[in-house]
């Protein structure tokens, strides 16, 4: 319901107003979904792992990913920091930087 109502001011001066995310959707529902992986990261030997981490991500900082990455010992693990990018990077130059980081990683480990 909140998301539907938030579309009402589109195209009006009210569209630039800031509002809490709780009005747009139920944020607790996102936090409660914790999928269980078929294989834990430490036991995976399927392919190399690359984390592309936005440098300005305040929702999921790099330090929270390190414990998971450090348990992945059976495959090569790499990280790439995306400069000037927030939690969900969707614009250049971040997308270009992510594409280049992924391409270099794939090229390095392609067989």
N, C-alpha and C positions, 0 to 999 in steps of 0.2 A: 504494500500500500504506500509506504514511504517513497519508494522509487517512482511510483506513478505520480504522486503529488509533486515530486521534485522537478518533473518535466514541465509543469505548468508555467513557470516563469521564463521558459526558453524564448528568446527573441524579444525580451523586454529588458528594461534597465535592472530589474530584480535578478536577472541571470548572473550578474557579477557579484552578488552577495555571497558571503561565506556562511556555511552552515555545518553543523556537526555531522559526521559520517553516520551516526546512529539514526539520523532522520532518513538517510538514503537506503539503509539496509540493516539487517540484524548482524552486527559484527561478531557477536559471540558465537553465531552458527559457524562462521569461518574458523574460529579458533578451536572449536570442539571437534572438527573433522580431522582425525589423525589416521590416515591409511596405514595399514600394516604391510610392509614390503614383503614380496614373495621370498626374497633373499636379503638377509641383513647385509649392509655395506661391507662389513668385515669379511663375509664369506663369498663375496662376488668375485668371480674371475672371468666374467664375460667380456669386458672391454675396459679400456682406460676411462677415467673419470675426470671431467673438467668442470670446475666451478667458475662461472663468470659472475663476479660479485660487484654490484654497483657501489661505488665509493661512498655515496651519500645516502645509502639505505639505512634509515633509522628504525624501520620496522623489523628488519632481520639483519643485524650487523654481522660482519665477517666472523667475529669471534664465536658466534653461535654455530657456524658451520664447521669450524675447526675440529671439534670432537668427532664428528661423523667422518670427515675426511681422514683424520689421523688413524682411524680404525681400518681404512681401506689399504691393506698391505699386499694384496695379491695382484694388484694391477697398478700401472702408473697413474699418479694423481697429479693434476695441475690446477692452478688457479690463475685467473685473469681479472684484474681490477678495472672496472669501467669508470673512467674519470667523469666527474660532473654528472653522475646519474643517480637518480633516486630509486625507490623500491621497484618500480615497474618501468624500466627504461624503454621508451617507444620512439624516441626521436634521434636524429643524427646530431652530433657525431657519435653518440653512444652506440647506436645500432651498427654503424660502420666498424667501430672498435670491437664490438662483440663478434661481428662476422669475421673480422681479421684474426681475432684471438682463436675462435673455433677452427677456422681454416688452417692456421699454423699448427694447432694441436692435432687435428686429424691427419695432416700431412706428415707430422712427426711420427705418428704411431700407425699409419696405414701400412698394411702388409700386402 
